[in-house]
């Protein structure tokens, strides 16, 4: 199965459709009047469809087992066609498109099985996905212009060239995946004065987004949060709460990160862990949803 460990759980909904066509109006009347010998077609098929949704991962090898929070099965009859609509919802890391389509297919097959003794001309015409929502793509806001962005690595050892920077470069690579290309990159030591001086310089240059990488831990030289916090005009606690919650699901050490986030003037400032894994996981937790901040800012400027 595909690795989904890096994904966030979000509300995901999918609706699938199957179309069953009978050969005579008498078949439709038999269904509606509950005169089919095998029983109530709508209710038997609905029960089969519900079970199919729940059992999708048992029969489709690459599907992940998941909590199914809601399933609805509806019918719409037009002429000799019965349209079956299956809607499935969950809060999970991956979508429910296959679950909805599996439910629709099995609902149609159950109806076929129940009706074949009275109608030899039944066909299942199609099974298709009608709609889906949820996942990262729903929270990716397109920006009218490229963000002026800086990635600042805070590390004594990297500044002295005793160690190669991997975390900062990983952050840049992830930003580039979201078409952020106007990125400044600097390495500075773990010194409060230099951290603050660097941020003030970037503010004066009207950067949109500044990410400090490193110095959020508990060693004596980890001073990035203490350096940044006094300069923030407006802290946004939820950003780092989300990052720590995401990290905590993967390692208990995430609770030790002391990152802060907020605005200095019109610039959004984030502080990320110095470990490559910690920095990458923080980026996974926050982006692309965090771009919504800039979309809102663009809208407010146009009002």
VENZI-V871747 format. One record per run of one state. SS is the DSSP state (@ for helix, = for strand, . for the rest). FROM is the first residue (numbers start at 1). TO is the last residue. If there is no record, write none. Layout:
# VENZI-V871747
ss={SS | SS}
from={FROM | FROM}
to={TO | TO}
This chain:
# VENZI-V871747
ss={. | = | . | @ | . | @ | . | @ | . | = | . | = | . | @ | . | = | . | @ | . | = | . | @ | . | @ | . | = | . | @ | . | = | . | @ | . | = | . | @ | . | @ | . | = | . | = | . | @ | . | @ | .}
from={1 | 10 | 22 | 25 | 33 | 41 | 55 | 56 | 60 | 70 | 79 | 81 | 93 | 97 | 116 | 123 | 134 | 136 | 140 | 149 | 155 | 156 | 160 | 167 | 178 | 183 | 189 | 192 | 205 | 209 | 214 | 224 | 230 | 234 | 236 | 237 | 249 | 252 | 257 | 261 | 265 | 267 | 273 | 276 | 287 | 289 | 303}
to={9 | 21 | 24 | 32 | 40 | 54 | 55 | 59 | 69 | 78 | 80 | 92 | 96 | 115 | 122 | 133 | 135 | 139 | 148 | 154 | 155 | 159 | 166 | 177 | 182 | 188 | 191 | 204 | 208 | 213 | 223 | 229 | 233 | 235 | 236 | 248 | 251 | 256 | 260 | 264 | 266 | 272 | 275 | 286 | 288 | 302 | 303}
